[in-house]
Amino acid sequence: MKNLYKSALLAALGLGAVAAVSSAQAQTTYTGDVIIGFTGGTASLTANDGLLDFGSVASLTPNETFAAPTGFNLNTVEWGVVAANPQGGSPRYSYTSLAGAPAILSVAGWGQVNTPVKTIFNNAFSPSPAAGTVVYTPTSTGLDAQNNLVPNTAGWLYETVTGGTSTYKNVVGNPNSIGLGAETLYSIQDNGSAPVALGTFTLNANDTVTWDVTAVPEPTTYGFLAGAGVLALSLRNQFRRKQA
């Protein structure tokens, strides 16, 4: 009777094929793609997480838009962005939507960040997915001997929200925000430097995600601003001399 109950619950949760999927994707190698994860949060242990592959950081294009995973309440969904450049890349970078993410001080520190990113990707995607690919992974992998749900320790919910030893949340923090709006993507080099904002991903009301770059003034703009500052300072000094 207990086995029958387990089988019925697993079927209802869509967890019966998890082992086969994991085995088929065991040979996947993370190649540095941007991963945008979606979850219903800790109240959704009987549901799925959704993951969107947005392509490599180098291939990001302003106003590029892909369909987001469906089935989530867009007002309450928890979503965030992670990535890392492939193993062997130099210099080494990590990418995150977590504002205030800790600095990475060394190659070893970068490896600690890269490991959970690889785990999330390799658990979900087949080799070399195309940009825009969406996959769904279960938040739980089955039931234990006491009929308690066992979390999917390689899934987005566990890695970024629930947390545990060596998870992304434990090493970096929770990169997720809640609901519609924009998340900034930060680049962090493994030399202890401060995070650099690259642009924003925006979750739109039509269930799409759009990338846009952070506006950086051109050198001529910097020159104009500097000249304007000098002019303002000169006028202020002339005004003071007249007042005197």
CORDA-V90186 format. One line per field, one symbol per residue. ss: DSSP state (a for helix, b for strand, c for the rest). psi: psi as a letter, one per 30 degrees, with the letter a starting at -180 (. if undefined). A space follows every 10 residues. Layout:
# CORDA-V90186
ss: ???
psi: ???
This chain:
# CORDA-V90186
ss: caaaaaaaaa aaaccccaaa aaaacccccc ccbbbbbbbc caaacccbbb bbbbbbaaac cccbbbbccc cccccccbbb bbbbcccccc ccbbbbcccc ccccccaaaa aaaaaaaaaa aaaacccccc cccbbbbbcb bbbcccccbb bccccaaaaa aacccccaaa acccccbbcc bbbbbbbbbc cccccbbbbb bbbccccbbb bbbcccccaa aaaaaaaaaa aaaaaaaaaa aaac
psi: eeeeeeeeee eefhffgeee eeefgfgkkk gglkkjkklf afghfgallk kkjgaleffk kkgkklklkl gkjfffkkll kllkllkfkk lkklklgjkg klljfleeee eeeeefeeee effeklkhkk kfkklkkkfl gakafggkkk kjfgleeeef eellkgleee eeajgklkal akkkkkkjlh ggllkkkfak kkjlfghlkk kklkkkklee eeeeeeeeee eeeeeeeeee eee.
